[in-house]
């Protein structure tokens, strides 16, 4: 699992996981691991979600560029698609 230290000065590590939904070890320990984070596109600094909340303009303090957010994944399952009526008779109504 790739991991980065938070640039914001806290002790949390940032889990950069390819596992859909995030790394379960990092998700089970939110005090030490962040699965939601921002990365500066210019200087490539990684900031955890808690340290990013402290930044007022949501931009990198070093180079004043906007962050790209990662890891913002919902835990709930997606809603099923809506079934649209076709107008045809059901297969059991053949007369």
PADOGU-119368 format. One record per residue (C-alpha): x, y, z; residue number from 1. Coordinates in nm, 2 decimals. Layout:
BEGIN
        X        Y        Z    nr
        X        Y        Z   NUM
...
END
This chain:
BEGIN
        X        Y        Z    nr
     0.00     0.00     0.00     1
     0.15     0.33    -0.10     2
     0.15     0.59     0.18     3
     0.25     0.95     0.22     4
     0.31     1.17     0.52     5
     0.08     1.47     0.56     6
     0.25     1.79     0.46     7
     0.02     1.98     0.70     8
     0.23     1.89     1.01     9
     0.00     1.63     1.17    10
     0.11     1.27     1.24    11
    -0.14     1.11     1.01    12
    -0.03     0.90     0.71    13
    -0.22     0.92     0.38    14
    -0.33     0.59     0.23    15
    -0.31     0.59    -0.15    16
    -0.49     0.26    -0.23    17
    -0.60     0.10    -0.55    18
    -0.85    -0.11    -0.36    19
    -1.21     0.00    -0.45    20
    -1.35     0.18    -0.15    21
    -1.02     0.23     0.02    22
    -0.78     0.02     0.22    23
    -0.97    -0.15     0.51    24
    -0.68    -0.11     0.75    25
    -0.66     0.26     0.69    26
    -1.04     0.30     0.71    27
    -1.05     0.12     1.05    28
    -0.79     0.36     1.20    29
    -0.89     0.72     1.10    30
    -0.68     0.88     1.38    31
    -0.36     0.76     1.22    32
    -0.46     0.72     0.85    33
    -0.64     0.94     0.60    34
    -0.82     0.80     0.30    35
    -0.95     1.14     0.19    36
    -0.67     1.38     0.09    37
    -0.57     1.66    -0.15    38
    -0.26     1.68    -0.36    39
    -0.11     1.99    -0.51    40
    -0.07     1.95    -0.89    41
     0.24     2.17    -0.90    42
     0.46     2.07    -0.60    43
     0.29     1.73    -0.54    44
     0.25     1.79    -0.17    45
    -0.01     1.57     0.00    46
    -0.25     1.70     0.27    47
    -0.49     1.50     0.48    48
    -0.86     1.60     0.50    49
    -0.82     1.74     0.85    50
    -0.53     1.96     0.76    51
    -0.70     2.08     0.45    52
    -1.00     2.20     0.66    53
    -0.76     2.44     0.83    54
    -0.65     2.60     0.50    55
    -0.89     2.88     0.43    56
    -0.87     2.92     0.05    57
    -0.82     2.55    -0.02    58
    -0.50     2.61    -0.21    59
    -0.14     2.50    -0.15    60
     0.03     2.75     0.08    61
     0.37     2.69    -0.09    62
     0.27     2.76    -0.45    63
    -0.08     2.90    -0.43    64
    -0.23     2.65    -0.67    65
    -0.56     2.46    -0.62    66
    -0.57     2.10    -0.48    67
    -0.69     1.80    -0.66    68
    -0.91     1.59    -0.42    69
    -0.88     1.21    -0.40    70
    -1.05     0.94    -0.20    71
    -1.39     1.09    -0.17    72
    -1.58     0.77    -0.20    73
    -1.92     0.70    -0.05    74
    -1.96     0.38     0.16    75
    -2.32     0.32     0.06    76
    -2.40     0.12    -0.25    77
    -2.52     0.30    -0.56    78
    -2.89     0.32    -0.63    79
    -3.03     0.07    -0.87    80
    -3.13     0.20    -1.21    81
    -3.49     0.30    -1.26    82
    -3.70     0.05    -1.46    83
    -3.88     0.23    -1.74    84
    -4.21     0.09    -1.87    85
    -4.18    -0.04    -2.22    86
    -4.55    -0.04    -2.31    87
    -4.54    -0.41    -2.41    88
    -4.75    -0.68    -2.25    89
    -4.57    -0.90    -1.99    90
    -4.46    -1.24    -2.11    91
    -4.73    -1.42    -1.90    92
    -5.01    -1.22    -2.06    93
    -5.01    -1.39    -2.40    94
    -5.39    -1.38    -2.47    95
END
